[in-house]
């Protein structure tokens, strides 16, 4: 018996198995090829998306990649964060002033250091009292720049030698510029009314410290 060029014997069980196996193999090969192309396409798209994301400007930090002209702002999100930053800043000023008073004999530098010690001690006590009154627990932000600055500043002062007065005055200018910017920023985010008032009241005082620091630095540089 022949059917389209085939004999009945050609349709033996063995032949059918071989025929079906061959067809299945071809179908699987085609499916694998299609899956591979799809996977390759998806991988390429994902890689491109990741590269685009990595090269984008991180606007949340305020700087384009490589731009270090302005440090990213401290991520203060609560009154507790603000109080923790204030305490760290005041503590830093107090520690610096005590060290300089122990080392320097320059009367102008000593007068400025005494002013920093007196004013920042008062401010720190007032902030601690406010924290206690309203039961606001100071919570250090993830990036506490004031504490980070203190760990690098003290070694600078200790290794300054005969340049101690100039190094201290220069750092005082830098610190108070930052403090002013922080205070004005925190005025906008503070929730407690008394804390907000304290921040507003601190601005002119810190501005006066900055003016004194600039005047001192200019005098130490010979009026330049």
Residue frames as qw, qx, qy, qz and C-alpha x, y, z in Angstrom:
[[0.000, 0.889, 0.459, 0.000, 0.00, 0.00, 0.00],
 [0.445, 0.087, 0.007, 0.891, 1.42, 3.35, -1.01],
 [0.070, -0.898, -0.416, 0.127, 0.32, 6.74, 0.23],
 [0.144, 0.981, -0.127, -0.011, 1.86, 9.78, -1.53],
 [0.485, 0.664, -0.535, 0.193, 5.07, 7.96, -2.23],
 [0.261, -0.451, 0.746, -0.415, 5.19, 6.19, 1.13],
 [0.579, -0.076, -0.791, -0.185, 4.53, 2.51, 1.79],
 [0.713, -0.600, -0.178, -0.317, 2.63, 1.24, 4.76],
 [0.856, -0.162, -0.271, 0.409, 5.90, -0.29, 6.00],
 [0.331, 0.453, -0.165, 0.811, 7.39, 3.19, 6.09],
 [0.417, -0.605, 0.052, -0.676, 4.93, 4.06, 8.90],
 [0.718, -0.160, -0.631, 0.248, 6.42, 1.58, 11.33],
 [0.530, -0.809, -0.235, 0.092, 6.51, 2.49, 15.01],
 [0.656, -0.321, 0.087, 0.677, 10.24, 3.15, 14.89],
 [0.323, 0.366, 0.352, 0.799, 9.87, 5.48, 11.92],
 [0.234, -0.818, -0.377, -0.366, 7.07, 7.44, 13.56],
 [0.625, -0.692, -0.133, 0.336, 9.09, 7.88, 16.76],
 [0.566, -0.109, 0.210, 0.790, 12.10, 9.11, 14.80],
 [0.133, 0.572, 0.428, 0.687, 9.89, 11.45, 12.76],
 [0.386, -0.850, -0.317, -0.169, 8.17, 12.92, 15.82],
 [0.670, -0.533, -0.037, 0.515, 11.47, 13.25, 17.71],
 [0.466, 0.154, 0.280, 0.825, 12.98, 15.16, 14.81],
 [0.065, -0.710, -0.392, -0.581, 10.01, 17.53, 14.64],
 [0.556, -0.787, -0.252, 0.090, 10.01, 18.09, 18.40],
 [0.657, -0.285, 0.061, 0.695, 13.75, 18.87, 18.32],
 [0.279, 0.377, 0.326, 0.821, 13.21, 21.46, 15.58],
 [0.284, -0.798, -0.378, -0.373, 10.31, 23.07, 17.44],
 [0.652, -0.665, -0.155, 0.329, 12.33, 23.28, 20.67],
 [0.571, -0.038, 0.164, 0.804, 15.25, 24.79, 18.81],
 [0.070, 0.585, 0.358, 0.725, 13.00, 27.47, 17.33],
 [0.479, -0.811, -0.311, -0.131, 11.50, 28.23, 20.76],
 [0.691, -0.466, -0.047, 0.550, 14.95, 28.51, 22.37],
 [0.420, 0.222, 0.246, 0.845, 16.11, 30.84, 19.62],
 [0.151, -0.728, -0.360, -0.563, 13.07, 33.07, 20.10],
 [0.621, -0.740, -0.233, 0.111, 13.53, 33.13, 23.88],
 [0.671, -0.211, 0.036, 0.710, 17.19, 34.01, 23.49],
 [0.226, 0.441, 0.276, 0.823, 16.41, 36.96, 21.25],
 [0.375, -0.786, -0.334, -0.361, 13.76, 38.19, 23.67],
 [0.716, -0.586, -0.153, 0.348, 16.10, 37.87, 26.66],
 [0.559, 0.044, 0.126, 0.819, 18.85, 39.71, 24.82],
 [0.008, 0.627, 0.316, 0.712, 16.46, 42.52, 23.95],
 [0.543, -0.782, -0.275, -0.136, 15.23, 42.84, 27.55],
 [0.739, -0.386, -0.071, 0.548, 18.77, 42.79, 28.95],
 [0.410, 0.266, 0.185, 0.853, 19.90, 45.52, 26.59],
 [0.200, -0.731, -0.314, -0.573, 16.91, 47.68, 27.48],
 [0.675, -0.695, -0.224, 0.102, 17.49, 47.21, 31.21],
 [0.685, -0.167, 0.011, 0.709, 21.20, 48.02, 30.90],
 [0.210, 0.469, 0.239, 0.824, 20.44, 51.19, 28.94],
 [0.410, -0.782, -0.302, -0.358, 17.88, 52.28, 31.54],
 [0.742, -0.556, -0.150, 0.344, 20.33, 51.70, 34.39],
 [0.561, 0.051, 0.097, 0.820, 23.07, 53.65, 32.62],
 [0.017, -0.639, -0.285, -0.714, 20.69, 56.52, 31.94],
 [0.575, -0.766, -0.260, -0.121, 19.65, 56.56, 35.60],
 [0.754, -0.370, -0.075, 0.538, 23.25, 56.48, 36.82],
 [0.438, 0.173, 0.168, 0.866, 24.29, 59.38, 34.59],
 [0.131, -0.807, -0.409, -0.406, 21.36, 61.59, 35.57],
 [0.091, 0.466, -0.365, 0.801, 21.95, 64.61, 37.81],
 [0.413, -0.426, -0.753, 0.284, 21.09, 63.89, 41.44],
 [0.075, -0.616, -0.117, -0.775, 18.98, 66.97, 42.06],
 [0.672, -0.657, -0.329, -0.093, 18.10, 65.85, 45.57],
 [0.716, -0.371, -0.118, 0.580, 21.68, 66.63, 46.65],
 [0.015, 0.942, 0.085, -0.323, 21.80, 69.97, 44.85],
 [0.144, -0.685, 0.542, 0.465, 24.97, 69.35, 42.80],
 [0.817, 0.480, -0.250, -0.200, 25.70, 68.02, 39.34],
 [0.955, -0.138, 0.024, 0.263, 28.24, 65.13, 39.27],
 [0.676, 0.202, -0.051, 0.707, 31.71, 66.47, 40.04],
 [0.035, -0.714, -0.019, -0.699, 30.43, 69.79, 41.36],
 [0.609, -0.364, -0.561, 0.426, 31.75, 70.21, 44.90],
 [0.123, 0.420, -0.070, 0.897, 31.33, 73.98, 45.13],
 [0.507, -0.385, 0.182, -0.749, 28.38, 73.58, 47.49],
 [0.018, -0.086, 0.971, -0.224, 28.08, 70.73, 49.99],
 [0.385, -0.389, -0.715, -0.436, 24.77, 68.88, 49.87],
 [0.394, -0.511, 0.194, -0.739, 22.32, 70.09, 52.53],
 [0.078, -0.095, 0.913, -0.389, 21.82, 68.12, 55.70],
 [0.400, -0.306, -0.719, -0.479, 18.67, 66.02, 55.42],
 [0.086, 0.052, 0.636, -0.765, 16.83, 67.54, 58.38],
 [0.319, -0.321, -0.707, -0.543, 13.24, 66.36, 58.50],
 [0.534, -0.648, -0.541, -0.047, 12.07, 66.89, 62.08],
 [0.261, -0.893, 0.155, -0.332, 12.42, 69.18, 65.09],
 [0.856, -0.448, 0.220, 0.134, 14.47, 66.43, 66.74],
 [0.782, 0.312, 0.149, 0.519, 16.89, 66.53, 63.82],
 [0.154, 0.843, -0.016, 0.515, 17.18, 70.31, 64.08],
 [0.552, -0.792, 0.193, -0.178, 17.89, 70.21, 67.81],
 [0.911, -0.182, 0.210, 0.306, 20.52, 67.52, 67.33],
 [0.614, 0.520, 0.106, 0.585, 22.26, 69.59, 64.65],
 [0.128, -0.894, 0.067, -0.425, 22.12, 72.73, 66.79],
 [0.754, -0.626, 0.199, 0.013, 23.63, 70.87, 69.73],
 [0.869, 0.068, 0.192, 0.450, 26.43, 69.44, 67.58],
 [0.387, 0.718, 0.064, 0.575, 27.19, 72.87, 66.11],
 [0.336, -0.871, 0.135, -0.333, 27.24, 74.64, 69.49],
 [0.871, -0.424, 0.197, 0.153, 29.34, 71.87, 71.05],
 [0.770, 0.340, 0.120, 0.526, 31.83, 72.20, 68.20],
 [0.129, 0.827, -0.049, 0.546, 32.15, 75.96, 68.75],
 [0.613, -0.752, 0.156, -0.184, 32.61, 75.44, 72.50],
 [0.917, -0.174, 0.177, 0.312, 35.33, 72.81, 72.09],
 [0.601, 0.536, 0.066, 0.589, 37.22, 74.95, 69.57],
 [0.119, -0.875, 0.071, -0.464, 37.04, 78.05, 71.76],
 [0.758, -0.628, 0.174, -0.014, 38.31, 76.21, 74.85],
 [0.879, 0.049, 0.154, 0.448, 41.24, 74.77, 72.94],
 [0.409, 0.670, 0.042, 0.618, 42.23, 78.12, 71.43],
 [0.363, -0.864, 0.090, -0.337, 41.96, 79.86, 74.82],
 [0.866, -0.435, 0.176, 0.175, 44.31, 77.26, 76.22],
 [0.798, 0.142, 0.236, 0.536, 46.86, 77.79, 73.43],
 [0.377, 0.659, 0.167, 0.628, 46.85, 81.38, 72.17],
 [0.379, -0.456, -0.303, 0.746, 48.20, 84.54, 73.74],
 [0.089, 0.271, 0.357, 0.890, 46.82, 86.89, 71.08],
 [0.146, 0.257, 0.536, -0.791, 44.35, 89.22, 72.89],
 [0.496, 0.227, -0.230, -0.806, 42.08, 89.66, 69.85],
 [0.535, 0.045, -0.806, -0.249, 41.82, 85.93, 69.27],
 [0.177, -0.143, -0.840, 0.492, 41.24, 85.32, 72.96],
 [0.312, 0.222, 0.267, -0.884, 38.45, 87.92, 73.00],
 [0.597, 0.160, -0.455, -0.641, 36.74, 86.25, 70.04],
 [0.461, 0.002, -0.886, 0.040, 37.14, 82.76, 71.52],
 [0.015, 0.162, 0.695, -0.701, 35.67, 83.96, 74.83],
 [0.477, 0.204, -0.015, -0.855, 32.70, 85.42, 72.94],
 [0.605, 0.108, -0.685, -0.391, 32.14, 82.11, 71.13],
 [0.304, -0.047, -0.888, 0.342, 32.39, 80.18, 74.38],
 [0.174, 0.193, 0.505, -0.823, 29.91, 82.45, 76.18],
 [0.532, 0.230, -0.144, -0.802, 27.33, 82.80, 73.42],
 [0.608, 0.121, -0.712, -0.329, 27.29, 79.20, 72.23],
 [0.168, -0.058, -0.881, 0.439, 27.11, 77.90, 75.80],
 [0.339, 0.234, 0.374, -0.831, 24.00, 80.05, 76.36],
 [0.600, 0.242, -0.391, -0.654, 22.45, 78.96, 73.08],
 [0.440, 0.090, -0.893, -0.038, 23.12, 75.30, 73.84],
 [0.023, 0.143, 0.783, -0.604, 21.52, 75.54, 77.28],
 [0.465, 0.277, 0.122, -0.832, 18.45, 77.27, 75.83],
 [0.594, 0.221, -0.606, -0.481, 18.06, 74.60, 73.15],
 [0.301, 0.005, -0.930, 0.211, 18.39, 71.80, 75.71],
 [0.209, 0.206, 0.582, -0.759, 15.74, 73.48, 77.87],
 [0.570, 0.272, -0.182, -0.753, 13.40, 73.74, 74.89],
 [0.504, 0.156, -0.824, -0.208, 13.98, 70.08, 74.10],
 [0.130, -0.096, -0.874, 0.458, 13.14, 69.12, 77.68],
 [0.336, 0.214, 0.315, -0.862, 10.08, 71.38, 77.90],
 [0.692, 0.310, -0.156, -0.633, 8.41, 69.96, 74.80],
 [0.767, -0.156, 0.622, -0.034, 9.89, 66.47, 75.15],
 [0.699, 0.676, -0.191, -0.136, 11.52, 66.69, 71.74],
 [0.826, -0.337, 0.358, 0.274, 14.20, 64.02, 71.57],
 [0.155, 0.766, -0.470, -0.410, 17.23, 65.17, 69.55],
 [0.898, 0.168, 0.402, 0.053, 17.68, 62.71, 66.70],
 [0.238, -0.572, 0.517, 0.591, 20.96, 62.83, 64.82],
 [0.717, 0.569, -0.102, -0.388, 20.43, 62.83, 61.04],
 [0.964, 0.120, 0.140, 0.193, 22.09, 60.10, 58.98],
 [0.628, 0.401, -0.042, 0.666, 24.67, 62.60, 57.78],
 [0.393, -0.878, -0.177, 0.210, 25.68, 64.70, 60.76],
 [0.580, 0.642, -0.074, 0.497, 28.05, 67.17, 59.10],
 [0.231, -0.871, 0.242, -0.360, 28.79, 69.14, 62.28],
 [0.814, -0.462, 0.351, 0.022, 30.18, 66.09, 64.07],
 [0.861, 0.314, 0.173, 0.361, 32.08, 65.12, 60.95],
 [0.280, 0.842, -0.118, 0.446, 33.57, 68.62, 60.76],
 [0.507, -0.787, 0.288, -0.201, 34.60, 68.51, 64.42],
 [0.921, -0.195, 0.278, 0.191, 36.56, 65.29, 63.96],
 [0.708, 0.434, 0.131, 0.542, 38.58, 66.90, 61.16],
 [0.025, 0.910, -0.021, 0.414, 38.76, 70.43, 62.60],
 [0.646, -0.741, 0.183, 0.000, 40.38, 69.61, 65.93],
 [0.843, -0.076, 0.249, 0.470, 43.37, 67.84, 64.34],
 [0.429, 0.690, 0.152, 0.563, 43.76, 70.91, 62.09],
 [0.271, -0.910, 0.086, -0.302, 43.87, 73.21, 65.11],
 [0.807, -0.529, 0.223, 0.139, 46.20, 70.90, 67.00],
 [0.782, 0.063, 0.305, 0.541, 48.64, 70.73, 64.09],
 [0.278, 0.919, 0.179, 0.214, 48.43, 74.43, 63.18],
 [0.672, -0.088, -0.155, 0.719, 51.40, 75.43, 65.33],
 [0.193, -0.306, -0.090, 0.928, 52.23, 79.13, 64.96],
 [0.178, -0.150, -0.496, -0.836, 49.35, 79.49, 62.47],
 [0.088, -0.393, -0.876, 0.266, 46.75, 78.53, 65.08],
 [0.126, 0.507, 0.309, -0.795, 45.19, 82.00, 65.28],
 [0.308, 0.333, -0.438, -0.776, 44.71, 82.29, 61.50],
 [0.238, -0.083, -0.939, -0.234, 43.44, 78.73, 61.16],
 [0.020, -0.436, -0.775, 0.458, 40.92, 79.28, 63.96],
 [0.213, 0.507, 0.097, -0.830, 39.69, 82.60, 62.52],
 [0.287, 0.225, -0.665, -0.651, 39.39, 81.14, 59.02],
 [0.202, -0.220, -0.953, -0.042, 37.43, 78.14, 60.30],
 [0.074, 0.461, 0.574, -0.673, 35.21, 80.45, 62.35],
 [0.319, 0.378, -0.233, -0.838, 34.25, 82.28, 59.16],
 [0.338, 0.062, -0.842, -0.415, 33.49, 79.02, 57.33],
 [0.128, -0.274, -0.910, 0.284, 31.51, 77.59, 60.25],
 [0.155, 0.479, 0.433, -0.748, 29.33, 80.65, 60.72],
 [0.346, 0.261, -0.468, -0.770, 28.55, 80.91, 57.02],
 [0.341, -0.100, -0.914, -0.197, 27.27, 77.34, 57.21],
 [0.064, -0.352, -0.761, 0.541, 25.40, 77.99, 60.46],
 [0.268, 0.361, 0.061, -0.891, 23.57, 80.96, 58.93],
 [0.429, 0.131, -0.658, -0.605, 22.49, 78.90, 55.93],
 [0.281, -0.183, -0.936, 0.105, 21.31, 76.08, 58.20],
 [0.060, 0.350, 0.568, -0.743, 19.31, 78.42, 60.45],
 [0.376, 0.316, -0.155, -0.857, 17.50, 80.02, 57.54],
 [0.438, 0.046, -0.809, -0.389, 16.71, 76.60, 56.11],
 [0.230, -0.223, -0.893, 0.315, 15.48, 75.20, 59.42],
 [0.239, 0.218, 0.279, -0.904, 13.18, 78.19, 59.91],
 [0.544, 0.154, -0.412, -0.715, 11.14, 76.79, 57.04],
 [0.605, -0.010, -0.782, -0.150, 10.96, 73.22, 58.33],
 [0.057, 0.042, -0.756, 0.650, 10.60, 73.64, 62.11],
 [0.363, -0.496, -0.704, -0.356, 7.18, 72.65, 63.46],
 [0.441, -0.594, -0.521, 0.426, 7.38, 73.76, 67.09],
 [0.095, 0.936, 0.186, 0.285, 6.55, 77.51, 67.36],
 [0.462, -0.854, 0.195, 0.137, 9.12, 78.18, 70.09],
 [0.736, -0.145, 0.439, 0.495, 11.82, 76.35, 68.18],
 [0.456, 0.656, 0.371, 0.473, 11.01, 78.41, 65.12],
 [0.152, -0.980, -0.032, -0.121, 11.25, 81.62, 67.20],
 [0.657, -0.607, 0.316, 0.317, 14.62, 80.50, 68.60],
 [0.692, 0.194, 0.443, 0.536, 15.94, 79.89, 65.09],
 [0.234, 0.854, 0.257, 0.387, 14.78, 83.32, 63.91],
 [0.371, -0.924, 0.090, 0.002, 16.35, 84.99, 66.97],
 [0.772, -0.359, 0.336, 0.403, 19.66, 83.17, 66.41],
 [0.654, 0.587, 0.263, 0.398, 20.17, 84.54, 62.90],
 [0.104, 0.941, -0.111, 0.301, 21.30, 88.09, 63.85],
 [0.620, -0.695, 0.363, 0.038, 23.51, 86.71, 66.63],
 [0.833, 0.004, 0.424, 0.355, 25.28, 84.29, 64.30],
 [0.484, 0.781, 0.152, 0.364, 25.56, 87.07, 61.71],
 [0.203, -0.938, 0.242, -0.141, 27.35, 89.20, 64.31],
 [0.775, -0.402, 0.444, 0.204, 29.70, 86.28, 65.01],
 [0.756, 0.408, 0.335, 0.387, 30.45, 86.04, 61.30],
 [0.201, 0.935, -0.018, 0.291, 31.18, 89.76, 61.10],
 [0.481, -0.795, 0.369, -0.011, 33.55, 89.50, 64.08],
 [0.847, -0.104, 0.445, 0.272, 35.27, 86.47, 62.59],
 [0.616, 0.659, 0.211, 0.377, 35.79, 88.25, 59.26],
 [0.046, -0.959, 0.166, -0.224, 37.20, 91.32, 61.02],
 [0.677, -0.596, 0.423, 0.089, 39.54, 89.15, 63.10],
 [0.842, 0.170, 0.388, 0.335, 40.79, 87.22, 60.09],
 [0.421, 0.835, 0.076, 0.347, 41.42, 90.47, 58.19],
 [0.289, -0.903, 0.293, -0.125, 43.42, 91.88, 61.11],
 [0.794, -0.358, 0.460, 0.172, 45.49, 88.70, 61.44],
 [0.742, 0.381, 0.365, 0.414, 46.29, 88.93, 57.72],
 [0.387, -0.209, 0.082, 0.895, 47.61, 92.45, 58.13],
 [0.262, 0.548, 0.180, -0.774, 44.44, 94.24, 57.12],
 [0.143, 0.198, -0.722, -0.648, 44.16, 92.41, 53.80]]
